[in-house]
Amino acid sequence: MKIILSLFILILFSACEDYNSNSADKLKYSNEPQQEEGGDPNFAPAFAVIQNRCTSCHSGFHNNWSTYTSNEKWLNSGLVNRGDPDNSLIIRRTINSGQAGSNMPQGTGAIPDAEFETLRTWILNIP
């Protein structure tokens, strides 16, 4: 009886986890912005702009921006250059420059200036 009760309790507790283990899986696989060491206050607002304006198209096997949940992941993607928004591909593609393939979000007008500045401020100030 104790074994059955112990198994039941174990199953009950393990069913409440978001991920397969209590290790770093949640940080690794979560699509929520990660709080980075040093607490970059610009990342969460920029990530929200990207989630709202970009990830509906930029998701899938080769292009899953929603998984870039930290500054380091964005830097490693090659889309962001620390401290250099003008040479960061995400900014260069977001500017409605009138060049074919350069206007993002595709099929819509330019993102609002305030949101564009949120992205620039984030990249300019990545620690």
C-alpha positions as CSV (number, residue, x, y, z in Angstrom):
1,M,0.0,0.0,0.0
2,K,2.8,2.4,0.8
3,I,4.4,1.7,-2.5
4,I,1.2,2.5,-4.4
5,L,0.7,5.7,-2.4
6,S,4.3,6.8,-2.9
7,L,4.0,6.2,-6.7
8,F,0.7,8.1,-6.8
9,I,2.3,11.1,-5.0
10,L,5.3,11.0,-7.2
11,I,3.1,11.0,-10.4
12,L,1.0,13.8,-9.0
13,F,4.0,16.0,-8.3
14,S,5.7,15.3,-11.6
15,A,2.5,16.1,-13.5
16,C,2.6,19.7,-12.2
17,E,5.9,20.5,-13.8
18,D,6.0,22.7,-16.9
19,Y,8.9,20.9,-18.4
20,N,10.4,17.4,-18.2
21,S,12.7,18.1,-15.3
22,N,13.4,20.6,-12.7
23,S,16.8,21.4,-14.2
24,A,17.4,24.3,-16.6
25,D,14.9,23.0,-19.2
26,K,12.5,25.9,-18.5
27,L,15.2,28.4,-19.2
28,K,16.4,26.5,-22.3
29,Y,13.0,25.8,-23.9
30,S,10.8,28.6,-22.6
31,N,9.6,31.3,-25.0
32,E,9.5,33.9,-22.3
33,P,12.2,36.5,-22.0
34,Q,14.9,35.5,-19.6
35,Q,16.0,37.8,-16.9
36,E,19.7,38.2,-17.6
37,E,22.5,38.7,-15.1
38,G,22.7,42.4,-14.6
39,G,19.0,42.8,-15.4
40,D,18.9,44.5,-18.8
41,P,15.8,46.7,-18.5
42,N,15.6,47.2,-22.3
43,F,15.3,43.5,-23.3
44,A,11.7,42.7,-22.2
45,P,10.1,45.7,-24.0
46,A,12.1,45.0,-27.1
47,F,11.2,41.3,-26.9
48,A,7.5,42.3,-26.6
49,V,7.8,44.4,-29.8
50,I,9.4,41.5,-31.7
51,Q,6.7,39.1,-30.4
52,N,3.9,41.4,-31.5
53,R,5.4,42.5,-34.8
54,C,7.7,39.8,-36.1
55,T,7.2,36.3,-34.8
56,S,4.0,35.6,-36.7
57,C,6.2,35.3,-39.8
58,H,9.6,34.6,-38.3
59,S,8.8,31.3,-36.7
60,G,9.4,27.7,-37.7
61,F,12.3,25.4,-38.3
62,H,14.8,27.8,-39.8
63,N,13.6,31.0,-38.3
64,N,12.2,30.9,-34.8
65,W,12.7,34.3,-33.3
66,S,10.5,33.5,-30.4
67,T,13.2,31.2,-29.0
68,Y,15.7,34.1,-28.8
69,T,14.8,34.9,-25.3
70,S,18.0,36.6,-24.1
71,N,20.5,39.1,-25.4
72,E,23.0,36.4,-25.9
73,K,20.7,34.4,-28.1
74,W,20.0,37.5,-30.3
75,L,23.7,38.3,-30.5
76,N,24.5,34.7,-31.5
77,S,21.8,34.8,-34.1
78,G,23.7,37.4,-36.1
79,L,20.6,39.6,-36.3
80,V,21.8,42.0,-33.6
81,N,25.2,43.7,-33.2
82,R,25.8,44.8,-29.6
83,G,25.7,48.6,-29.3
84,D,25.3,49.1,-33.1
85,P,21.6,49.2,-34.1
86,D,22.4,50.8,-37.5
87,N,24.4,47.7,-38.5
88,S,22.0,45.2,-36.9
89,L,20.1,43.2,-39.5
90,I,16.8,43.3,-37.4
91,I,17.0,47.2,-37.6
92,R,18.1,47.4,-41.2
93,R,15.2,45.1,-42.3
94,T,12.6,46.9,-40.1
95,I,13.3,50.4,-41.6
96,N,10.9,51.0,-44.5
97,S,13.7,52.0,-46.8
98,G,11.7,51.4,-50.0
99,Q,14.1,48.7,-51.1
100,A,12.6,45.3,-52.2
101,G,12.7,42.9,-49.3
102,S,13.6,45.5,-46.8
103,N,10.2,46.5,-45.5
104,M,9.2,44.7,-42.4
105,P,6.8,43.8,-41.1
106,Q,5.9,42.5,-44.6
107,G,2.6,43.6,-46.0
108,T,2.1,46.3,-43.5
109,G,3.2,49.8,-42.9
110,A,6.2,50.7,-40.8
111,I,6.1,49.8,-37.1
112,P,5.3,52.8,-34.9
113,D,8.2,55.1,-34.1
114,A,8.0,54.4,-30.4
115,E,8.4,50.6,-31.0
116,F,11.2,51.2,-33.5
117,E,13.0,53.3,-30.9
118,T,12.4,50.6,-28.3
119,L,14.4,48.2,-30.5
120,R,17.2,50.7,-31.2
121,T,17.5,51.6,-27.5
122,W,17.7,47.9,-26.6
123,I,20.5,47.1,-29.1
124,L,22.4,50.3,-28.3
125,N,22.4,49.5,-24.6
126,I,23.0,45.7,-24.5
127,P,25.4,45.1,-21.6
